[in-house]
Amino acid sequence: MKVSHHPDYYLPLPEGHPFPMVKYTLVYDRLREAGLLPADNIMIPEEASRADLEYVHTHDYLERLFGSGLSAQEQRALGVPWSPRLLRRSRLAVQGTILAAEAALDEGRGGNLAGGTHHAFPDHGEGFCVLNDVAITIRRLQREGRITRALVVDLDVHQGNGTAAIFEGDDSVFTFSMHGERNYPSRKMRSTLDIGLPDGIDDDTYLSALKDNLPRLIENFSPDLVFYLAGVDVAAGDRYGRFNLSDEGVRARDRSVLDWTAKHGLPLAITLAGGYSPNTVRTAMLHTIVFEEAMK
């Protein structure tokens, strides 16, 4: 399976910042050391073009990103300080998801060792998300005629509010978000199907909810491509997650999505999304699981 990675997915942040930026490097290193990622399967993205970003994001927002930068208020909502390097890193991640989706269409599966920035709206970023990589990729592939219909399976612990808002009312994109009902964001958007779960949920209850809802996703919708946001902030001990899934529960979740898409012959593009264990090595280990399963 081909996956996207670039050394500049890593961007140094101020000391003590809660976002574990080094996880992108650690996931790559773990896959390489395990022999799961031969050099021929690594796709190195360039920065996504501004024209591609304009499929989703407003002219004014992009003018600020490419010009004077974001205001202090915008940076507080975003949660990370703006810089030209942040814009470059975000554009690389967008292109990484584009490459992953193209690989999935060509070969059945593809991955991005970043991405899943589902809190980015057309006119602003929030929740550590600058640009909405999955939404941009869908719009580009639709414009190119490579796909007509896309399904977004978002299993990050936080609702994909930006993605939901972008595609609300668009029958060509089905957005499914299974998330913590009382977790961030406080104001939820409307996905095609939202499943809000309580704090403290365990493996059995979570996996049962997933099993109950995965079949519903194609009852009346036949996607050309599936995007999987495999956030690991569902795992026990995550500083922002408030769920109680074991490591094996995370693996069972990922396996369920992989098996379900394979059963139906659906191309699958995988992105990392969130993960915030106080131990960054553990975060990277959890993120590696989906690729271990996908590469079997």
Contacts in CASP RR format, 6 or more apart in sequence:
PFRMAT RR
TARGET T0000
AUTHOR 0000-0000-0000
METHOD contacts of the structure
MODEL  1
MKVSHHPDYYLPLPEGHPFPMVKYTLVYDRLREAGLLPADNIMIPEEASR
ADLEYVHTHDYLERLFGSGLSAQEQRALGVPWSPRLLRRSRLAVQGTILA
AEAALDEGRGGNLAGGTHHAFPDHGEGFCVLNDVAITIRRLQREGRITRA
LVVDLDVHQGNGTAAIFEGDDSVFTFSMHGERNYPSRKMRSTLDIGLPDG
IDDDTYLSALKDNLPRLIENFSPDLVFYLAGVDVAAGDRYGRFNLSDEGV
RARDRSVLDWTAKHGLPLAITLAGGYSPNTVRTAMLHTIVFEEAMK
1 41 0 8 1.000
1 103 0 8 1.000
1 107 0 8 1.000
1 109 0 8 1.000
1 110 0 8 1.000
1 111 0 8 1.000
1 291 0 8 1.000
1 294 0 8 1.000
1 295 0 8 1.000
2 41 0 8 1.000
2 42 0 8 1.000
2 43 0 8 1.000
2 99 0 8 1.000
2 100 0 8 1.000
2 103 0 8 1.000
2 107 0 8 1.000
2 110 0 8 1.000
2 111 0 8 1.000
3 31 0 8 1.000
3 37 0 8 1.000
3 41 0 8 1.000
3 42 0 8 1.000
3 43 0 8 1.000
3 100 0 8 1.000
3 110 0 8 1.000
3 111 0 8 1.000
3 112 0 8 1.000
3 113 0 8 1.000
3 291 0 8 1.000
4 42 0 8 1.000
4 43 0 8 1.000
4 44 0 8 1.000
4 45 0 8 1.000
4 95 0 8 1.000
4 96 0 8 1.000
4 97 0 8 1.000
4 99 0 8 1.000
4 100 0 8 1.000
4 111 0 8 1.000
4 112 0 8 1.000
4 113 0 8 1.000
4 114 0 8 1.000
5 24 0 8 1.000
5 28 0 8 1.000
5 42 0 8 1.000
5 43 0 8 1.000
5 44 0 8 1.000
5 112 0 8 1.000
5 113 0 8 1.000
5 114 0 8 1.000
6 44 0 8 1.000
6 45 0 8 1.000
6 92 0 8 1.000
6 96 0 8 1.000
7 25 0 8 1.000
8 85 0 8 1.000
8 88 0 8 1.000
8 89 0 8 1.000
8 92 0 8 1.000
9 24 0 8 1.000
9 25 0 8 1.000
9 89 0 8 1.000
9 92 0 8 1.000
9 93 0 8 1.000
9 113 0 8 1.000
9 114 0 8 1.000
10 21 0 8 1.000
10 22 0 8 1.000
10 24 0 8 1.000
10 25 0 8 1.000
10 89 0 8 1.000
11 21 0 8 1.000
11 85 0 8 1.000
11 86 0 8 1.000
11 89 0 8 1.000
12 21 0 8 1.000
13 19 0 8 1.000
13 21 0 8 1.000
13 80 0 8 1.000
13 81 0 8 1.000
14 81 0 8 1.000
17 80 0 8 1.000
18 239 0 8 1.000
18 276 0 8 1.000
19 79 0 8 1.000
19 80 0 8 1.000
19 128 0 8 1.000
19 276 0 8 1.000
20 275 0 8 1.000
20 276 0 8 1.000
20 277 0 8 1.000
20 280 0 8 1.000
20 283 0 8 1.000
22 280 0 8 1.000
23 272 0 8 1.000
23 275 0 8 1.000
23 280 0 8 1.000
23 283 0 8 1.000
23 284 0 8 1.000
23 287 0 8 1.000
24 113 0 8 1.000
24 114 0 8 1.000
24 272 0 8 1.000
26 280 0 8 1.000
26 281 0 8 1.000
26 283 0 8 1.000
26 284 0 8 1.000
27 113 0 8 1.000
27 272 0 8 1.000
27 284 0 8 1.000
27 287 0 8 1.000
27 288 0 8 1.000
27 291 0 8 1.000
28 37 0 8 1.000
28 113 0 8 1.000
30 284 0 8 1.000
30 285 0 8 1.000
30 288 0 8 1.000
31 37 0 8 1.000
31 113 0 8 1.000
31 288 0 8 1.000
31 291 0 8 1.000
34 288 0 8 1.000
34 292 0 8 1.000
36 291 0 8 1.000
36 292 0 8 1.000
36 295 0 8 1.000
37 291 0 8 1.000
37 295 0 8 1.000
43 96 0 8 1.000
43 99 0 8 1.000
43 100 0 8 1.000
43 103 0 8 1.000
45 92 0 8 1.000
45 93 0 8 1.000
45 95 0 8 1.000
45 96 0 8 1.000
45 98 0 8 1.000
45 99 0 8 1.000
46 92 0 8 1.000
46 95 0 8 1.000
47 88 0 8 1.000
47 91 0 8 1.000
47 92 0 8 1.000
47 95 0 8 1.000
48 91 0 8 1.000
48 92 0 8 1.000
48 94 0 8 1.000
48 95 0 8 1.000
48 96 0 8 1.000
48 98 0 8 1.000
48 131 0 8 1.000
48 136 0 8 1.000
50 62 0 8 1.000
50 66 0 8 1.000
52 94 0 8 1.000
52 98 0 8 1.000
52 136 0 8 1.000
52 140 0 8 1.000
53 62 0 8 1.000
53 91 0 8 1.000
53 94 0 8 1.000
53 131 0 8 1.000
53 136 0 8 1.000
54 62 0 8 1.000
55 135 0 8 1.000
55 136 0 8 1.000
55 139 0 8 1.000
55 140 0 8 1.000
55 143 0 8 1.000
56 122 0 8 1.000
56 131 0 8 1.000
56 132 0 8 1.000
56 135 0 8 1.000
56 136 0 8 1.000
56 139 0 8 1.000
56 166 0 8 1.000
57 120 0 8 1.000
57 122 0 8 1.000
57 123 0 8 1.000
57 131 0 8 1.000
57 132 0 8 1.000
57 136 0 8 1.000
58 122 0 8 1.000
58 123 0 8 1.000
60 123 0 8 1.000
61 122 0 8 1.000
61 123 0 8 1.000
61 124 0 8 1.000
61 125 0 8 1.000
64 70 0 8 1.000
64 71 0 8 1.000
64 74 0 8 1.000
65 82 0 8 1.000
65 87 0 8 1.000
65 130 0 8 1.000
66 87 0 8 1.000
69 82 0 8 1.000
70 78 0 8 1.000
70 82 0 8 1.000
74 82 0 8 1.000
74 124 0 8 1.000
74 125 0 8 1.000
75 81 0 8 1.000
75 82 0 8 1.000
77 124 0 8 1.000
77 125 0 8 1.000
77 126 0 8 1.000
77 127 0 8 1.000
78 124 0 8 1.000
78 125 0 8 1.000
78 126 0 8 1.000
78 127 0 8 1.000
78 128 0 8 1.000
78 129 0 8 1.000
78 130 0 8 1.000
79 126 0 8 1.000
79 127 0 8 1.000
79 128 0 8 1.000
80 86 0 8 1.000
80 128 0 8 1.000
86 130 0 8 1.000
87 130 0 8 1.000
90 117 0 8 1.000
90 130 0 8 1.000
90 131 0 8 1.000
91 131 0 8 1.000
92 114 0 8 1.000
93 112 0 8 1.000
93 114 0 8 1.000
93 115 0 8 1.000
93 117 0 8 1.000
93 131 0 8 1.000
93 133 0 8 1.000
94 115 0 8 1.000
94 131 0 8 1.000
94 133 0 8 1.000
94 136 0 8 1.000
94 137 0 8 1.000
96 112 0 8 1.000
96 114 0 8 1.000
96 115 0 8 1.000
96 133 0 8 1.000
97 112 0 8 1.000
97 114 0 8 1.000
97 115 0 8 1.000
97 116 0 8 1.000
97 133 0 8 1.000
97 134 0 8 1.000
97 136 0 8 1.000
97 137 0 8 1.000
97 227 0 8 1.000
97 269 0 8 1.000
97 271 0 8 1.000
98 133 0 8 1.000
98 136 0 8 1.000
98 137 0 8 1.000
98 140 0 8 1.000
99 112 0 8 1.000
100 110 0 8 1.000
100 111 0 8 1.000
100 112 0 8 1.000
100 269 0 8 1.000
100 270 0 8 1.000
100 271 0 8 1.000
101 110 0 8 1.000
101 137 0 8 1.000
101 141 0 8 1.000
101 225 0 8 1.000
101 227 0 8 1.000
101 269 0 8 1.000
102 141 0 8 1.000
102 146 0 8 1.000
103 109 0 8 1.000
103 110 0 8 1.000
103 111 0 8 1.000
103 269 0 8 1.000
104 110 0 8 1.000
104 111 0 8 1.000
104 225 0 8 1.000
104 267 0 8 1.000
104 268 0 8 1.000
104 269 0 8 1.000
105 141 0 8 1.000
105 146 0 8 1.000
105 147 0 8 1.000
105 224 0 8 1.000
105 225 0 8 1.000
105 267 0 8 1.000
108 267 0 8 1.000
108 268 0 8 1.000
109 267 0 8 1.000
109 268 0 8 1.000
109 269 0 8 1.000
109 270 0 8 1.000
109 294 0 8 1.000
110 268 0 8 1.000
110 269 0 8 1.000
110 270 0 8 1.000
110 294 0 8 1.000
111 269 0 8 1.000
111 270 0 8 1.000
111 271 0 8 1.000
111 291 0 8 1.000
111 294 0 8 1.000
112 133 0 8 1.000
112 269 0 8 1.000
112 270 0 8 1.000
112 271 0 8 1.000
112 272 0 8 1.000
113 272 0 8 1.000
114 271 0 8 1.000
114 272 0 8 1.000
115 133 0 8 1.000
115 134 0 8 1.000
115 271 0 8 1.000
115 272 0 8 1.000
115 273 0 8 1.000
116 129 0 8 1.000
116 133 0 8 1.000
116 134 0 8 1.000
116 156 0 8 1.000
116 229 0 8 1.000
116 271 0 8 1.000
116 272 0 8 1.000
116 273 0 8 1.000
116 274 0 8 1.000
117 128 0 8 1.000
117 129 0 8 1.000
117 130 0 8 1.000
117 131 0 8 1.000
117 132 0 8 1.000
117 133 0 8 1.000
117 134 0 8 1.000
117 273 0 8 1.000
118 129 0 8 1.000
118 132 0 8 1.000
118 134 0 8 1.000
118 154 0 8 1.000
118 156 0 8 1.000
118 158 0 8 1.000
118 160 0 8 1.000
118 161 0 8 1.000
118 162 0 8 1.000
118 163 0 8 1.000
118 229 0 8 1.000
118 273 0 8 1.000
119 125 0 8 1.000
119 126 0 8 1.000
119 127 0 8 1.000
119 128 0 8 1.000
119 129 0 8 1.000
119 158 0 8 1.000
119 160 0 8 1.000
119 161 0 8 1.000
119 162 0 8 1.000
119 185 0 8 1.000
120 126 0 8 1.000
120 129 0 8 1.000
120 130 0 8 1.000
120 131 0 8 1.000
120 132 0 8 1.000
120 135 0 8 1.000
120 162 0 8 1.000
121 132 0 8 1.000
121 161 0 8 1.000
121 162 0 8 1.000
121 165 0 8 1.000
121 166 0 8 1.000
122 165 0 8 1.000
122 166 0 8 1.000
126 185 0 8 1.000
127 184 0 8 1.000
129 162 0 8 1.000
132 162 0 8 1.000
132 163 0 8 1.000
132 166 0 8 1.000
133 271 0 8 1.000
134 152 0 8 1.000
134 163 0 8 1.000
134 227 0 8 1.000
134 229 0 8 1.000
134 271 0 8 1.000
135 162 0 8 1.000
135 163 0 8 1.000
135 166 0 8 1.000
135 167 0 8 1.000
137 227 0 8 1.000
137 269 0 8 1.000
138 147 0 8 1.000
138 150 0 8 1.000
138 152 0 8 1.000
138 167 0 8 1.000
138 173 0 8 1.000
138 225 0 8 1.000
138 227 0 8 1.000
141 147 0 8 1.000
141 150 0 8 1.000
141 225 0 8 1.000
142 148 0 8 1.000
142 150 0 8 1.000
142 172 0 8 1.000
146 224 0 8 1.000
147 223 0 8 1.000
147 224 0 8 1.000
147 225 0 8 1.000
148 172 0 8 1.000
148 224 0 8 1.000
149 172 0 8 1.000
149 173 0 8 1.000
149 174 0 8 1.000
149 221 0 8 1.000
149 222 0 8 1.000
149 223 0 8 1.000
149 224 0 8 1.000
150 172 0 8 1.000
150 173 0 8 1.000
150 174 0 8 1.000
150 223 0 8 1.000
150 224 0 8 1.000
150 225 0 8 1.000
150 226 0 8 1.000
150 227 0 8 1.000
151 173 0 8 1.000
151 174 0 8 1.000
151 176 0 8 1.000
151 217 0 8 1.000
151 218 0 8 1.000
151 221 0 8 1.000
151 223 0 8 1.000
151 225 0 8 1.000
151 226 0 8 1.000
151 227 0 8 1.000
151 266 0 8 1.000
152 163 0 8 1.000
152 167 0 8 1.000
152 173 0 8 1.000
152 174 0 8 1.000
152 175 0 8 1.000
152 176 0 8 1.000
152 226 0 8 1.000
152 227 0 8 1.000
152 229 0 8 1.000
153 176 0 8 1.000
153 214 0 8 1.000
153 217 0 8 1.000
153 226 0 8 1.000
153 227 0 8 1.000
153 228 0 8 1.000
153 229 0 8 1.000
153 257 0 8 1.000
154 160 0 8 1.000
154 163 0 8 1.000
154 175 0 8 1.000
154 176 0 8 1.000
154 177 0 8 1.000
154 178 0 8 1.000
154 179 0 8 1.000
154 191 0 8 1.000
154 229 0 8 1.000
154 273 0 8 1.000
155 178 0 8 1.000
155 210 0 8 1.000
155 228 0 8 1.000
155 229 0 8 1.000
155 230 0 8 1.000
155 231 0 8 1.000
155 234 0 8 1.000
155 253 0 8 1.000
155 257 0 8 1.000
155 273 0 8 1.000
156 177 0 8 1.000
156 179 0 8 1.000
156 229 0 8 1.000
156 231 0 8 1.000
156 233 0 8 1.000
156 234 0 8 1.000
156 273 0 8 1.000
156 274 0 8 1.000
157 179 0 8 1.000
157 180 0 8 1.000
157 183 0 8 1.000
157 231 0 8 1.000
157 233 0 8 1.000
157 234 0 8 1.000
157 238 0 8 1.000
157 240 0 8 1.000
157 241 0 8 1.000
157 242 0 8 1.000
157 243 0 8 1.000
157 274 0 8 1.000
158 179 0 8 1.000
158 180 0 8 1.000
158 183 0 8 1.000
158 184 0 8 1.000
158 185 0 8 1.000
158 233 0 8 1.000
158 240 0 8 1.000
158 241 0 8 1.000
158 274 0 8 1.000
159 177 0 8 1.000
159 179 0 8 1.000
159 180 0 8 1.000
159 183 0 8 1.000
159 185 0 8 1.000
159 188 0 8 1.000
159 189 0 8 1.000
159 191 0 8 1.000
159 194 0 8 1.000
159 196 0 8 1.000
160 175 0 8 1.000
160 177 0 8 1.000
160 179 0 8 1.000
160 189 0 8 1.000
160 191 0 8 1.000
160 229 0 8 1.000
161 185 0 8 1.000
161 187 0 8 1.000
161 188 0 8 1.000
161 189 0 8 1.000
162 189 0 8 1.000
163 175 0 8 1.000
163 177 0 8 1.000
163 191 0 8 1.000
164 175 0 8 1.000
164 177 0 8 1.000
164 188 0 8 1.000
164 189 0 8 1.000
164 190 0 8 1.000
164 191 0 8 1.000
164 194 0 8 1.000
165 189 0 8 1.000
167 173 0 8 1.000
167 175 0 8 1.000
167 192 0 8 1.000
168 189 0 8 1.000
168 190 0 8 1.000
173 192 0 8 1.000
174 192 0 8 1.000
174 193 0 8 1.000
174 217 0 8 1.000
174 221 0 8 1.000
174 223 0 8 1.000
175 191 0 8 1.000
175 192 0 8 1.000
175 193 0 8 1.000
176 191 0 8 1.000
176 192 0 8 1.000
176 193 0 8 1.000
176 195 0 8 1.000
176 213 0 8 1.000
176 217 0 8 1.000
177 191 0 8 1.000
177 193 0 8 1.000
177 194 0 8 1.000
177 195 0 8 1.000
178 194 0 8 1.000
178 195 0 8 1.000
178 196 0 8 1.000
178 197 0 8 1.000
178 209 0 8 1.000
178 210 0 8 1.000
178 213 0 8 1.000
179 194 0 8 1.000
179 195 0 8 1.000
179 196 0 8 1.000
179 197 0 8 1.000
180 196 0 8 1.000
180 197 0 8 1.000
180 198 0 8 1.000
180 199 0 8 1.000
180 241 0 8 1.000
180 242 0 8 1.000
180 243 0 8 1.000
181 196 0 8 1.000
181 197 0 8 1.000
181 198 0 8 1.000
182 198 0 8 1.000
182 199 0 8 1.000
182 242 0 8 1.000
183 199 0 8 1.000
183 240 0 8 1.000
183 241 0 8 1.000
183 242 0 8 1.000
184 240 0 8 1.000
188 194 0 8 1.000
193 213 0 8 1.000
193 216 0 8 1.000
193 217 0 8 1.000
195 209 0 8 1.000
195 213 0 8 1.000
197 205 0 8 1.000
197 206 0 8 1.000
197 209 0 8 1.000
197 243 0 8 1.000
199 242 0 8 1.000
199 243 0 8 1.000
200 242 0 8 1.000
200 243 0 8 1.000
200 244 0 8 1.000
201 243 0 8 1.000
201 244 0 8 1.000
201 245 0 8 1.000
202 244 0 8 1.000
202 245 0 8 1.000
203 245 0 8 1.000
203 246 0 8 1.000
203 248 0 8 1.000
203 249 0 8 1.000
203 252 0 8 1.000
206 234 0 8 1.000
206 243 0 8 1.000
206 245 0 8 1.000
206 249 0 8 1.000
206 253 0 8 1.000
207 249 0 8 1.000
207 252 0 8 1.000
207 253 0 8 1.000
207 256 0 8 1.000
210 253 0 8 1.000
210 256 0 8 1.000
211 256 0 8 1.000
214 256 0 8 1.000
214 257 0 8 1.000
214 260 0 8 1.000
215 260 0 8 1.000
218 264 0 8 1.000
223 266 0 8 1.000
224 267 0 8 1.000
225 266 0 8 1.000
225 267 0 8 1.000
225 268 0 8 1.000
225 269 0 8 1.000
226 261 0 8 1.000
226 266 0 8 1.000
226 267 0 8 1.000
226 268 0 8 1.000
226 269 0 8 1.000
227 268 0 8 1.000
227 269 0 8 1.000
227 271 0 8 1.000
228 257 0 8 1.000
228 261 0 8 1.000
228 268 0 8 1.000
228 269 0 8 1.000
228 270 0 8 1.000
228 271 0 8 1.000
228 290 0 8 1.000
229 271 0 8 1.000
229 273 0 8 1.000
230 254 0 8 1.000
230 257 0 8 1.000
230 270 0 8 1.000
230 271 0 8 1.000
230 272 0 8 1.000
230 273 0 8 1.000
230 287 0 8 1.000
230 290 0 8 1.000
231 272 0 8 1.000
231 273 0 8 1.000
231 274 0 8 1.000
231 275 0 8 1.000
231 287 0 8 1.000
232 238 0 8 1.000
232 250 0 8 1.000
232 273 0 8 1.000
232 274 0 8 1.000
232 275 0 8 1.000
232 277 0 8 1.000
232 283 0 8 1.000
232 286 0 8 1.000
232 287 0 8 1.000
232 289 0 8 1.000
233 240 0 8 1.000
233 241 0 8 1.000
233 243 0 8 1.000
233 273 0 8 1.000
233 274 0 8 1.000
233 275 0 8 1.000
233 276 0 8 1.000
234 241 0 8 1.000
234 243 0 8 1.000
234 245 0 8 1.000
234 250 0 8 1.000
234 253 0 8 1.000
235 243 0 8 1.000
235 245 0 8 1.000
235 246 0 8 1.000
235 247 0 8 1.000
235 250 0 8 1.000
235 275 0 8 1.000
235 277 0 8 1.000
235 286 0 8 1.000
236 243 0 8 1.000
236 244 0 8 1.000
236 245 0 8 1.000
236 246 0 8 1.000
237 277 0 8 1.000
237 278 0 8 1.000
238 275 0 8 1.000
238 276 0 8 1.000
238 277 0 8 1.000
239 276 0 8 1.000
239 277 0 8 1.000
239 278 0 8 1.000
240 275 0 8 1.000
240 276 0 8 1.000
241 276 0 8 1.000
245 253 0 8 1.000
247 285 0 8 1.000
247 286 0 8 1.000
247 289 0 8 1.000
250 286 0 8 1.000
250 289 0 8 1.000
251 289 0 8 1.000
251 293 0 8 1.000
254 289 0 8 1.000
254 290 0 8 1.000
254 293 0 8 1.000
254 294 0 8 1.000
255 293 0 8 1.000
257 268 0 8 1.000
258 268 0 8 1.000
258 290 0 8 1.000
258 293 0 8 1.000
258 294 0 8 1.000
261 267 0 8 1.000
261 268 0 8 1.000
262 268 0 8 1.000
268 294 0 8 1.000
270 290 0 8 1.000
270 291 0 8 1.000
270 294 0 8 1.000
272 287 0 8 1.000
275 283 0 8 1.000
275 286 0 8 1.000
275 287 0 8 1.000
276 283 0 8 1.000
277 283 0 8 1.000
277 286 0 8 1.000
END
